[in-house]
Amino acid sequence: MAERHAVRHASSGNCSVSGCDEPSVKTVSGKEASEKAKLSLAIGNGRAHLCKTHYREYKKATKTDRELDRLAW
Ligand SMILES: [Zn+2]
């Protein structure tokens, strides 16, 4: 099974989303990532490292807020 291999890799530089072992490209607030983007993080708090795919999801989720702000303004 490949899962055991993935856990080994997750020590650093990989995506913080549980079950994902892609290399991280961005570091974001773990709180925002879990609450706004609904990502299930393998970390409890602090910063979340996201891979390209999950960062896109995060950006999409947080962008909605900003667009609403802009519309209100
Ligand atoms: Zn990921």
PDB file of the backbone (N, CA, C, O) and the ligand in Angstrom, with CONECT records:
HET     ZN  A 101       1
ATOM      1  N   MET A   1       0.846  -1.206   0.000  1.00  0.00           N
ATOM      2  CA  MET A   1       0.000   0.000   0.000  1.00  0.00           C
ATOM      3  C   MET A   1       0.875   1.247   0.000  1.00  0.00           C
ATOM      4  O   MET A   1       1.955   1.258   0.590  1.00  0.00           O
ATOM      5  N   ALA A   2       0.419   2.255  -0.639  1.00  0.00           N
ATOM      6  CA  ALA A   2       1.210   3.481  -0.776  1.00  0.00           C
ATOM      7  C   ALA A   2       1.063   4.389   0.436  1.00  0.00           C
ATOM      8  O   ALA A   2       1.847   5.322   0.606  1.00  0.00           O
ATOM      9  N   GLU A   3       0.077   4.131   1.276  1.00  0.00           N
ATOM     10  CA  GLU A   3      -0.212   5.048   2.380  1.00  0.00           C
ATOM     11  C   GLU A   3       0.943   5.166   3.377  1.00  0.00           C
ATOM     12  O   GLU A   3       1.261   6.257   3.850  1.00  0.00           O
ATOM     13  N   ARG A   4       1.546   4.058   3.679  1.00  0.00           N
ATOM     14  CA  ARG A   4       2.644   4.080   4.632  1.00  0.00           C
ATOM     15  C   ARG A   4       3.761   4.990   4.125  1.00  0.00           C
ATOM     16  O   ARG A   4       4.377   5.740   4.883  1.00  0.00           O
ATOM     17  N   HIS A   5       3.990   4.900   2.867  1.00  0.00           N
ATOM     18  CA  HIS A   5       5.007   5.732   2.223  1.00  0.00           C
ATOM     19  C   HIS A   5       4.673   7.213   2.383  1.00  0.00           C
ATOM     20  O   HIS A   5       5.549   8.035   2.653  1.00  0.00           O
ATOM     21  N   ALA A   6       3.396   7.536   2.213  1.00  0.00           N
ATOM     22  CA  ALA A   6       2.951   8.933   2.269  1.00  0.00           C
ATOM     23  C   ALA A   6       3.161   9.518   3.657  1.00  0.00           C
ATOM     24  O   ALA A   6       3.566  10.674   3.784  1.00  0.00           O
ATOM     25  N   VAL A   7       2.897   8.749   4.685  1.00  0.00           N
ATOM     26  CA  VAL A   7       3.055   9.233   6.052  1.00  0.00           C
ATOM     27  C   VAL A   7       4.510   9.608   6.301  1.00  0.00           C
ATOM     28  O   VAL A   7       4.805  10.617   6.941  1.00  0.00           O
ATOM     29  N   ARG A   8       5.390   8.802   5.800  1.00  0.00           N
ATOM     30  CA  ARG A   8       6.815   9.076   5.942  1.00  0.00           C
ATOM     31  C   ARG A   8       7.176  10.406   5.319  1.00  0.00           C
ATOM     32  O   ARG A   8       8.003  11.151   5.845  1.00  0.00           O
ATOM     33  N   HIS A   9       6.547  10.695   4.193  1.00  0.00           N
ATOM     34  CA  HIS A   9       6.863  11.899   3.427  1.00  0.00           C
ATOM     35  C   HIS A   9       6.325  13.156   4.093  1.00  0.00           C
ATOM     36  O   HIS A   9       6.822  14.254   3.846  1.00  0.00           O
ATOM     37  N   ALA A  10       5.312  13.001   4.935  1.00  0.00           N
ATOM     38  CA  ALA A  10       4.560  14.149   5.424  1.00  0.00           C
ATOM     39  C   ALA A  10       5.306  14.963   6.478  1.00  0.00           C
ATOM     40  O   ALA A  10       4.768  15.948   6.985  1.00  0.00           O
ATOM     41  N   SER A  11       6.516  14.575   6.812  1.00  0.00           N
ATOM     42  CA  SER A  11       7.224  15.254   7.897  1.00  0.00           C
ATOM     43  C   SER A  11       7.415  16.741   7.615  1.00  0.00           C
ATOM     44  O   SER A  11       7.214  17.564   8.508  1.00  0.00           O
ATOM     45  N   SER A  12       7.793  17.094   6.409  1.00  0.00           N
ATOM     46  CA  SER A  12       7.952  18.513   6.118  1.00  0.00           C
ATOM     47  C   SER A  12       7.855  18.766   4.617  1.00  0.00           C
ATOM     48  O   SER A  12       8.205  17.918   3.795  1.00  0.00           O
ATOM     49  N   GLY A  13       7.369  19.961   4.289  1.00  0.00           N
ATOM     50  CA  GLY A  13       7.313  20.335   2.882  1.00  0.00           C
ATOM     51  C   GLY A  13       6.144  19.757   2.127  1.00  0.00           C
ATOM     52  O   GLY A  13       6.024  19.955   0.918  1.00  0.00           O
ATOM     53  N   ASN A  14       5.265  19.033   2.834  1.00  0.00           N
ATOM     54  CA  ASN A  14       4.122  18.471   2.142  1.00  0.00           C
ATOM     55  C   ASN A  14       2.827  19.119   2.608  1.00  0.00           C
ATOM     56  O   ASN A  14       2.773  19.786   3.641  1.00  0.00           O
ATOM     57  N   CYS A  15       1.789  18.899   1.812  1.00  0.00           N
ATOM     58  CA  CYS A  15       0.483  19.463   2.084  1.00  0.00           C
ATOM     59  C   CYS A  15      -0.033  19.021   3.460  1.00  0.00           C
ATOM     60  O   CYS A  15       0.120  17.861   3.844  1.00  0.00           O
ATOM     61  N   SER A  16      -0.644  19.955   4.194  1.00  0.00           N
ATOM     62  CA  SER A  16      -1.142  19.654   5.536  1.00  0.00           C
ATOM     63  C   SER A  16      -2.516  19.010   5.527  1.00  0.00           C
ATOM     64  O   SER A  16      -2.994  18.567   6.571  1.00  0.00           O
ATOM     65  N   VAL A  17      -3.157  18.949   4.373  1.00  0.00           N
ATOM     66  CA  VAL A  17      -4.460  18.316   4.310  1.00  0.00           C
ATOM     67  C   VAL A  17      -4.287  16.817   4.498  1.00  0.00           C
ATOM     68  O   VAL A  17      -3.466  16.184   3.835  1.00  0.00           O
ATOM     69  N   SER A  18      -5.078  16.258   5.418  1.00  0.00           N
ATOM     70  CA  SER A  18      -4.912  14.845   5.721  1.00  0.00           C
ATOM     71  C   SER A  18      -5.253  13.996   4.509  1.00  0.00           C
ATOM     72  O   SER A  18      -6.270  14.207   3.847  1.00  0.00           O
ATOM     73  N   GLY A  19      -4.399  13.050   4.237  1.00  0.00           N
ATOM     74  CA  GLY A  19      -4.600  12.175   3.102  1.00  0.00           C
ATOM     75  C   GLY A  19      -3.939  12.670   1.830  1.00  0.00           C
ATOM     76  O   GLY A  19      -3.911  11.969   0.818  1.00  0.00           O
ATOM     77  N   CYS A  20      -3.407  13.886   1.888  1.00  0.00           N
ATOM     78  CA  CYS A  20      -2.766  14.470   0.709  1.00  0.00           C
ATOM     79  C   CYS A  20      -1.257  14.524   0.935  1.00  0.00           C
ATOM     80  O   CYS A  20      -0.804  14.973   1.988  1.00  0.00           O
ATOM     81  N   ASP A  21      -0.496  14.079  -0.024  1.00  0.00           N
ATOM     82  CA  ASP A  21       0.956  14.103   0.161  1.00  0.00           C
ATOM     83  C   ASP A  21       1.658  14.855  -0.974  1.00  0.00           C
ATOM     84  O   ASP A  21       2.811  14.585  -1.311  1.00  0.00           O
ATOM     85  N   GLU A  22       0.918  15.810  -1.551  1.00  0.00           N
ATOM     86  CA  GLU A  22       1.532  16.643  -2.575  1.00  0.00           C
ATOM     87  C   GLU A  22       2.496  17.632  -1.914  1.00  0.00           C
ATOM     88  O   GLU A  22       2.301  17.991  -0.753  1.00  0.00           O
ATOM     89  N   PRO A  23       3.512  18.069  -2.618  1.00  0.00           N
ATOM     90  CA  PRO A  23       4.404  19.083  -2.045  1.00  0.00           C
ATOM     91  C   PRO A  23       3.669  20.398  -1.843  1.00  0.00           C
ATOM     92  O   PRO A  23       2.874  20.806  -2.689  1.00  0.00           O
ATOM     93  N   SER A  24       3.934  21.063  -0.721  1.00  0.00           N
ATOM     94  CA  SER A  24       3.226  22.304  -0.433  1.00  0.00           C
ATOM     95  C   SER A  24       3.838  23.450  -1.228  1.00  0.00           C
ATOM     96  O   SER A  24       5.049  23.504  -1.440  1.00  0.00           O
ATOM     97  N   VAL A  25       2.977  24.364  -1.661  1.00  0.00           N
ATOM     98  CA  VAL A  25       3.445  25.530  -2.405  1.00  0.00           C
ATOM     99  C   VAL A  25       3.162  26.818  -1.642  1.00  0.00           C
ATOM    100  O   VAL A  25       3.803  27.840  -1.885  1.00  0.00           O
ATOM    101  N   LYS A  26       2.200  26.769  -0.718  1.00  0.00           N
ATOM    102  CA  LYS A  26       1.833  27.978   0.026  1.00  0.00           C
ATOM    103  C   LYS A  26       1.581  27.640   1.484  1.00  0.00           C
ATOM    104  O   LYS A  26       1.173  26.527   1.817  1.00  0.00           O
ATOM    105  N   THR A  27       1.826  28.607   2.343  1.00  0.00           N
ATOM    106  CA  THR A  27       1.506  28.462   3.756  1.00  0.00           C
ATOM    107  C   THR A  27       0.427  29.471   4.112  1.00  0.00           C
ATOM    108  O   THR A  27       0.581  30.668   3.870  1.00  0.00           O
ATOM    109  N   VAL A  28      -0.658  28.986   4.685  1.00  0.00           N
ATOM    110  CA  VAL A  28      -1.782  29.854   5.011  1.00  0.00           C
ATOM    111  C   VAL A  28      -2.193  29.632   6.458  1.00  0.00           C
ATOM    112  O   VAL A  28      -1.648  28.760   7.134  1.00  0.00           O
ATOM    113  N   SER A  29      -3.146  30.412   6.931  1.00  0.00           N
ATOM    114  CA  SER A  29      -3.678  30.217   8.279  1.00  0.00           C
ATOM    115  C   SER A  29      -4.462  28.911   8.341  1.00  0.00           C
ATOM    116  O   SER A  29      -5.379  28.686   7.552  1.00  0.00           O
ATOM    117  N   GLY A  30      -4.093  28.061   9.283  1.00  0.00           N
ATOM    118  CA  GLY A  30      -4.782  26.783   9.401  1.00  0.00           C
ATOM    119  C   GLY A  30      -6.250  26.958   9.718  1.00  0.00           C
ATOM    120  O   GLY A  30      -7.091  26.165   9.293  1.00  0.00           O
ATOM    121  N   LYS A  31      -6.552  28.008  10.474  1.00  0.00           N
ATOM    122  CA  LYS A  31      -7.932  28.279  10.850  1.00  0.00           C
ATOM    123  C   LYS A  31      -8.773  28.617   9.617  1.00  0.00           C
ATOM    124  O   LYS A  31      -9.870  28.087   9.437  1.00  0.00           O
ATOM    125  N   GLU A  32      -8.254  29.492   8.787  1.00  0.00           N
ATOM    126  CA  GLU A  32      -8.985  29.868   7.579  1.00  0.00           C
ATOM    127  C   GLU A  32      -9.133  28.675   6.649  1.00  0.00           C
ATOM    128  O   GLU A  32     -10.182  28.472   6.039  1.00  0.00           O
ATOM    129  N   ALA A  33      -8.079  27.897   6.550  1.00  0.00           N
ATOM    130  CA  ALA A  33      -8.115  26.756   5.639  1.00  0.00           C
ATOM    131  C   ALA A  33      -9.181  25.756   6.061  1.00  0.00           C
ATOM    132  O   ALA A  33      -9.871  25.186   5.217  1.00  0.00           O
ATOM    133  N   SER A  34      -9.317  25.543   7.367  1.00  0.00           N
ATOM    134  CA  SER A  34     -10.300  24.549   7.805  1.00  0.00           C
ATOM    135  C   SER A  34     -11.698  25.143   7.871  1.00  0.00           C
ATOM    136  O   SER A  34     -12.672  24.467   7.540  1.00  0.00           O
ATOM    137  N   GLU A  35     -11.811  26.410   8.300  1.00  0.00           N
ATOM    138  CA  GLU A  35     -13.148  26.987   8.473  1.00  0.00           C
ATOM    139  C   GLU A  35     -13.738  27.503   7.166  1.00  0.00           C
ATOM    140  O   GLU A  35     -14.921  27.295   6.895  1.00  0.00           O
ATOM    141  N   LYS A  36     -12.937  28.164   6.367  1.00  0.00           N
ATOM    142  CA  LYS A  36     -13.467  28.758   5.137  1.00  0.00           C
ATOM    143  C   LYS A  36     -13.401  27.801   3.961  1.00  0.00           C
ATOM    144  O   LYS A  36     -14.369  27.652   3.216  1.00  0.00           O
ATOM    145  N   ALA A  37     -12.265  27.156   3.800  1.00  0.00           N
ATOM    146  CA  ALA A  37     -12.107  26.271   2.649  1.00  0.00           C
ATOM    147  C   ALA A  37     -12.560  24.857   2.957  1.00  0.00           C
ATOM    148  O   ALA A  37     -12.585  24.005   2.069  1.00  0.00           O
ATOM    149  N   LYS A  38     -12.925  24.595   4.227  1.00  0.00           N
ATOM    150  CA  LYS A  38     -13.418  23.287   4.638  1.00  0.00           C
ATOM    151  C   LYS A  38     -12.412  22.185   4.333  1.00  0.00           C
ATOM    152  O   LYS A  38     -12.787  21.073   3.958  1.00  0.00           O
ATOM    153  N   LEU A  39     -11.155  22.499   4.495  1.00  0.00           N
ATOM    154  CA  LEU A  39     -10.130  21.486   4.295  1.00  0.00           C
ATOM    155  C   LEU A  39      -9.902  20.763   5.615  1.00  0.00           C
ATOM    156  O   LEU A  39      -9.854  21.390   6.674  1.00  0.00           O
ATOM    157  N   SER A  40      -9.765  19.475   5.551  1.00  0.00           N
ATOM    158  CA  SER A  40      -9.494  18.740   6.790  1.00  0.00           C
ATOM    159  C   SER A  40      -7.986  18.608   6.947  1.00  0.00           C
ATOM    160  O   SER A  40      -7.326  17.872   6.214  1.00  0.00           O
ATOM    161  N   LEU A  41      -7.466  19.335   7.913  1.00  0.00           N
ATOM    162  CA  LEU A  41      -6.026  19.438   8.064  1.00  0.00           C
ATOM    163  C   LEU A  41      -5.490  18.382   9.014  1.00  0.00           C
ATOM    164  O   LEU A  41      -6.148  17.978   9.973  1.00  0.00           O
ATOM    165  N   ALA A  42      -4.300  17.961   8.721  1.00  0.00           N
ATOM    166  CA  ALA A  42      -3.647  16.984   9.587  1.00  0.00           C
ATOM    167  C   ALA A  42      -2.978  17.664  10.769  1.00  0.00           C
ATOM    168  O   ALA A  42      -2.390  16.990  11.616  1.00  0.00           O
ATOM    169  N   ILE A  43      -3.056  18.984  10.840  1.00  0.00           N
ATOM    170  CA  ILE A  43      -2.468  19.725  11.950  1.00  0.00           C
ATOM    171  C   ILE A  43      -3.561  20.306  12.814  1.00  0.00           C
ATOM    172  O   ILE A  43      -4.675  20.515  12.333  1.00  0.00           O
ATOM    173  N   GLY A  44      -3.277  20.575  14.081  1.00  0.00           N
ATOM    174  CA  GLY A  44      -4.292  21.078  14.995  1.00  0.00           C
ATOM    175  C   GLY A  44      -4.525  22.566  14.822  1.00  0.00           C
ATOM    176  O   GLY A  44      -5.670  23.012  14.743  1.00  0.00           O
ATOM    177  N   ASN A  45      -3.464  23.329  14.763  1.00  0.00           N
ATOM    178  CA  ASN A  45      -3.615  24.779  14.688  1.00  0.00           C
ATOM    179  C   ASN A  45      -2.399  25.373  13.976  1.00  0.00           C
ATOM    180  O   ASN A  45      -1.555  24.653  13.443  1.00  0.00           O
ATOM    181  N   GLY A  46      -2.335  26.698  13.983  1.00  0.00           N
ATOM    182  CA  GLY A  46      -1.173  27.333  13.376  1.00  0.00           C
ATOM    183  C   GLY A  46      -1.246  27.379  11.864  1.00  0.00           C
ATOM    184  O   GLY A  46      -2.318  27.579  11.293  1.00  0.00           O
ATOM    185  N   ARG A  47      -0.123  27.196  11.223  1.00  0.00           N
ATOM    186  CA  ARG A  47      -0.063  27.351   9.792  1.00  0.00           C
ATOM    187  C   ARG A  47      -0.309  26.047   9.060  1.00  0.00           C
ATOM    188  O   ARG A  47       0.097  24.971   9.498  1.00  0.00           O
ATOM    189  N   ALA A  48      -0.990  26.181   7.928  1.00  0.00           N
ATOM    190  CA  ALA A  48      -1.238  25.024   7.094  1.00  0.00           C
ATOM    191  C   ALA A  48      -0.434  25.165   5.814  1.00  0.00           C
ATOM    192  O   ALA A  48      -0.410  26.228   5.192  1.00  0.00           O
ATOM    193  N   HIS A  49       0.209  24.107   5.437  1.00  0.00           N
ATOM    194  CA  HIS A  49       0.944  24.103   4.178  1.00  0.00           C
ATOM    195  C   HIS A  49       0.063  23.441   3.136  1.00  0.00           C
ATOM    196  O   HIS A  49      -0.398  22.315   3.322  1.00  0.00           O
ATOM    197  N   LEU A  50      -0.164  24.140   2.050  1.00  0.00           N
ATOM    198  CA  LEU A  50      -1.085  23.620   1.045  1.00  0.00           C
ATOM    199  C   LEU A  50      -0.379  23.352  -0.274  1.00  0.00           C
ATOM    200  O   LEU A  50       0.512  24.096  -0.684  1.00  0.00           O
ATOM    201  N   CYS A  51      -0.791  22.284  -0.924  1.00  0.00           N
ATOM    202  CA  CYS A  51      -0.293  21.998  -2.259  1.00  0.00           C
ATOM    203  C   CYS A  51      -1.055  22.871  -3.255  1.00  0.00           C
ATOM    204  O   CYS A  51      -1.971  23.605  -2.884  1.00  0.00           O
ATOM    205  N   LYS A  52      -0.668  22.780  -4.497  1.00  0.00           N
ATOM    206  CA  LYS A  52      -1.267  23.631  -5.523  1.00  0.00           C
ATOM    207  C   LYS A  52      -2.780  23.453  -5.573  1.00  0.00           C
ATOM    208  O   LYS A  52      -3.535  24.425  -5.621  1.00  0.00           O
ATOM    209  N   THR A  53      -3.207  22.191  -5.560  1.00  0.00           N
ATOM    210  CA  THR A  53      -4.636  21.893  -5.664  1.00  0.00           C
ATOM    211  C   THR A  53      -5.415  22.445  -4.487  1.00  0.00           C
ATOM    212  O   THR A  53      -6.441  23.103  -4.662  1.00  0.00           O
ATOM    213  N   HIS A  54      -4.925  22.174  -3.288  1.00  0.00           N
ATOM    214  CA  HIS A  54      -5.663  22.621  -2.116  1.00  0.00           C
ATOM    215  C   HIS A  54      -5.536  24.117  -1.914  1.00  0.00           C
ATOM    216  O   HIS A  54      -6.433  24.736  -1.343  1.00  0.00           O
ATOM    217  N   TYR A  55      -4.461  24.704  -2.360  1.00  0.00           N
ATOM    218  CA  TYR A  55      -4.346  26.158  -2.275  1.00  0.00           C
ATOM    219  C   TYR A  55      -5.369  26.816  -3.198  1.00  0.00           C
ATOM    220  O   TYR A  55      -5.925  27.868  -2.882  1.00  0.00           O
ATOM    221  N   ARG A  56      -5.602  26.188  -4.326  1.00  0.00           N
ATOM    222  CA  ARG A  56      -6.609  26.724  -5.241  1.00  0.00           C
ATOM    223  C   ARG A  56      -7.987  26.691  -4.586  1.00  0.00           C
ATOM    224  O   ARG A  56      -8.766  27.638  -4.700  1.00  0.00           O
ATOM    225  N   GLU A  57      -8.274  25.587  -3.899  1.00  0.00           N
ATOM    226  CA  GLU A  57      -9.549  25.493  -3.182  1.00  0.00           C
ATOM    227  C   GLU A  57      -9.640  26.555  -2.097  1.00  0.00           C
ATOM    228  O   GLU A  57     -10.674  27.196  -1.911  1.00  0.00           O
ATOM    229  N   TYR A  58      -8.547  26.723  -1.398  1.00  0.00           N
ATOM    230  CA  TYR A  58      -8.500  27.723  -0.332  1.00  0.00           C
ATOM    231  C   TYR A  58      -8.719  29.120  -0.898  1.00  0.00           C
ATOM    232  O   TYR A  58      -9.474  29.924  -0.351  1.00  0.00           O
ATOM    233  N   LYS A  59      -8.042  29.383  -1.999  1.00  0.00           N
ATOM    234  CA  LYS A  59      -8.137  30.708  -2.613  1.00  0.00           C
ATOM    235  C   LYS A  59      -9.555  30.980  -3.090  1.00  0.00           C
ATOM    236  O   LYS A  59     -10.085  32.082  -2.945  1.00  0.00           O
ATOM    237  N   LYS A  60     -10.151  29.940  -3.664  1.00  0.00           N
ATOM    238  CA  LYS A  60     -11.536  30.073  -4.136  1.00  0.00           C
ATOM    239  C   LYS A  60     -12.462  30.407  -2.970  1.00  0.00           C
ATOM    240  O   LYS A  60     -13.320  31.283  -3.075  1.00  0.00           O
ATOM    241  N   ALA A  61     -12.276  29.701  -1.865  1.00  0.00           N
ATOM    242  CA  ALA A  61     -13.138  29.878  -0.695  1.00  0.00           C
ATOM    243  C   ALA A  61     -12.951  31.260  -0.074  1.00  0.00           C
ATOM    244  O   ALA A  61     -13.925  31.892   0.337  1.00  0.00           O
ATOM    245  N   THR A  62     -11.725  31.726  -0.004  1.00  0.00           N
ATOM    246  CA  THR A  62     -11.479  33.020   0.632  1.00  0.00           C
ATOM    247  C   THR A  62     -11.772  34.157  -0.317  1.00  0.00           C
ATOM    248  O   THR A  62     -12.087  35.266   0.116  1.00  0.00           O
ATOM    249  N   LYS A  63     -11.673  33.896  -1.602  1.00  0.00           N
ATOM    250  CA  LYS A  63     -11.936  34.929  -2.598  1.00  0.00           C
ATOM    251  C   LYS A  63     -13.401  35.333  -2.568  1.00  0.00           C
ATOM    252  O   LYS A  63     -13.738  36.499  -2.773  1.00  0.00           O
ATOM    253  N   THR A  64     -14.265  34.362  -2.312  1.00  0.00           N
ATOM    254  CA  THR A  64     -15.698  34.648  -2.243  1.00  0.00           C
ATOM    255  C   THR A  64     -15.970  35.752  -1.226  1.00  0.00           C
ATOM    256  O   THR A  64     -16.749  36.672  -1.474  1.00  0.00           O
ATOM    257  N   ASP A  65     -15.314  35.638  -0.086  1.00  0.00           N
ATOM    258  CA  ASP A  65     -15.456  36.672   0.942  1.00  0.00           C
ATOM    259  C   ASP A  65     -15.066  38.032   0.419  1.00  0.00           C
ATOM    260  O   ASP A  65     -15.767  39.026   0.606  1.00  0.00           O
ATOM    261  N   ARG A  66     -13.926  38.047  -0.243  1.00  0.00           N
ATOM    262  CA  ARG A  66     -13.431  39.337  -0.729  1.00  0.00           C
ATOM    263  C   ARG A  66     -14.347  39.921  -1.783  1.00  0.00           C
ATOM    264  O   ARG A  66     -14.543  41.135  -1.845  1.00  0.00           O
ATOM    265  N   GLU A  67     -14.914  39.046  -2.619  1.00  0.00           N
ATOM    266  CA  GLU A  67     -15.805  39.574  -3.643  1.00  0.00           C
ATOM    267  C   GLU A  67     -17.074  40.129  -3.028  1.00  0.00           C
ATOM    268  O   GLU A  67     -17.609  41.137  -3.489  1.00  0.00           O
ATOM    269  N   LEU A  68     -17.550  39.474  -1.992  1.00  0.00           N
ATOM    270  CA  LEU A  68     -18.724  39.996  -1.290  1.00  0.00           C
ATOM    271  C   LEU A  68     -18.403  41.357  -0.681  1.00  0.00           C
ATOM    272  O   LEU A  68     -19.210  42.285  -0.736  1.00  0.00           O
ATOM    273  N   ASP A  69     -17.227  41.455  -0.106  1.00  0.00           N
ATOM    274  CA  ASP A  69     -16.787  42.742   0.443  1.00  0.00           C
ATOM    275  C   ASP A  69     -16.811  43.821  -0.622  1.00  0.00           C
ATOM    276  O   ASP A  69     -17.281  44.938  -0.410  1.00  0.00           O
ATOM    277  N   ARG A  70     -16.283  43.438  -1.780  1.00  0.00           N
ATOM    278  CA  ARG A  70     -16.167  44.408  -2.844  1.00  0.00           C
ATOM    279  C   ARG A  70     -17.553  44.844  -3.342  1.00  0.00           C
ATOM    280  O   ARG A  70     -17.772  46.016  -3.651  1.00  0.00           O
ATOM    281  N   LEU A  71     -18.472  43.891  -3.414  1.00  0.00           N
ATOM    282  CA  LEU A  71     -19.818  44.209  -3.856  1.00  0.00           C
ATOM    283  C   LEU A  71     -20.500  45.146  -2.855  1.00  0.00           C
ATOM    284  O   LEU A  71     -21.202  46.080  -3.241  1.00  0.00           O
ATOM    285  N   ALA A  72     -20.285  44.885  -1.589  1.00  0.00           N
ATOM    286  CA  ALA A  72     -20.886  45.710  -0.554  1.00  0.00           C
ATOM    287  C   ALA A  72     -20.347  47.140  -0.625  1.00  0.00           C
ATOM    288  O   ALA A  72     -21.043  48.111  -0.328  1.00  0.00           O
ATOM    289  N   TRP A  73     -19.103  47.224  -1.025  1.00  0.00           N
ATOM    290  CA  TRP A  73     -18.452  48.530  -1.075  1.00  0.00           C
ATOM    291  C   TRP A  73     -18.914  49.236  -2.350  1.00  0.00           C
ATOM    292  O   TRP A  73     -18.497  50.363  -2.616  1.00  0.00           O
TER     293      TRP A  73
HETATM  294 ZN    ZN A 101      -3.076  18.960  -0.808  1.00  0.00          ZN2+
END
